[in-house]
């Protein structure tokens, strides 16, 4: 459980400032970003904890699902824009990529 909490914290610490650089930096914006990231990260990790195979195919599928879910939350909260989907996708790529470099166990 410690690893899941740490992964969630790192996701928030990586994606929140990244999205702030894209202009989502108001107090409400940051609260939405943090809540969305906590929700999606915990659900993703819970999926693997409950038995989904930790394979490249499942990881990719779930990561894309996370991007779609976060984009939906952000679009509802911030309104749709041309930069929102790329920002969401890139934030998740950055978070995932850095997560591969940081040993949590």
C-alpha positions in Angstrom: 0.0 0.0 0.0 2.9 2.3 0.7 4.0 2.0 -3.0 0.5 2.9 -4.2 0.4 6.0 -2.0 3.9 7.0 -3.2 3.0 6.5 -6.8 -0.1 8.6 -6.3 1.9 11.4 -4.6 4.5 11.4 -7.4 1.8 11.5 -10.0 0.2 14.6 -8.4 3.7 16.2 -7.9 4.5 15.7 -11.6 1.3 16.4 -13.4 0.0 19.3 -11.3 2.9 21.7 -12.1 3.1 20.4 -15.7 -0.6 21.4 -16.2 0.0 24.7 -14.4 2.6 25.5 -17.0 -0.2 25.0 -19.6 -2.2 27.7 -17.9 -4.3 25.7 -15.5 -3.1 27.3 -12.3 -6.0 28.9 -10.5 -6.9 27.5 -7.1 -10.0 25.7 -8.5 -8.0 24.4 -11.4 -5.3 22.9 -9.2 -7.9 21.3 -6.9 -9.6 19.6 -9.9 -6.2 18.4 -11.2 -5.2 17.0 -7.9 -8.5 15.3 -7.3 -8.6 13.8 -10.8 -5.1 12.5 -10.5 -5.7 10.9 -7.1 -8.8 9.3 -8.3 -7.4 7.9 -11.6 -4.1 6.9 -10.1 -5.6 5.0 -7.3 -8.1 3.2 -9.6 -5.4 2.3 -12.0 -3.2 0.8 -9.3 -6.1 -0.9 -7.6 -6.9 -2.6 -11.0 -3.4 -4.2 -10.9 -3.6 -5.0 -7.2 -6.9 -6.8 -7.8 -5.4 -9.0 -10.5 -5.2 -7.4 -13.9 -2.0 -8.6 -15.5 0.8 -6.0 -15.3 1.7 -6.4 -19.0 2.5 -3.8 -21.7 -0.9 -4.2 -23.3 -2.9 -3.7 -20.1 -0.7 -0.9 -18.9 -1.2 1.0 -22.2 -4.9 0.3 -22.2 -5.3 1.6 -18.7 -3.1 4.6 -19.2 -5.1 5.6 -22.2 -8.3 5.1 -20.1 -6.7 7.4 -17.5 -6.0 10.1 -20.1 -9.6 9.9 -21.4 -11.0 10.1 -17.9 -8.8 13.0 -16.8 -9.6 14.8 -20.1 -13.3 14.3 -19.5 -13.0 15.7 -16.0 -10.9 18.6 -17.1 -13.1 19.4 -20.1 -16.1 19.5 -17.8 -14.3 21.7 -15.2 -12.3 24.0 -17.5 -14.2 23.9 -20.8 -12.9 22.3 -24.0 -9.9 23.8 -25.7 -7.4 22.8 -28.3 -4.6 22.6 -25.7 -6.5 20.5 -23.2 -6.2 17.0 -24.7 -2.5 17.4 -25.7 -1.7 18.8 -22.2 -3.5 15.9 -20.5 -1.8 13.3 -22.7 1.7 14.8 -22.3 1.2 15.2 -18.5 0.4 11.5 -18.3 3.3 10.5 -20.6 5.7 12.5 -18.4 4.3 11.1 -15.2 4.4 7.5 -16.5 7.9 7.9 -18.0 9.4 9.4 -14.8 7.6 6.7 -12.8 9.5 4.1 -14.7 12.8 5.8 -13.6 11.9 6.0 -9.9 12.1 2.8 -8.0 9.2 2.6 -5.6 9.9 -0.8 -4.0 
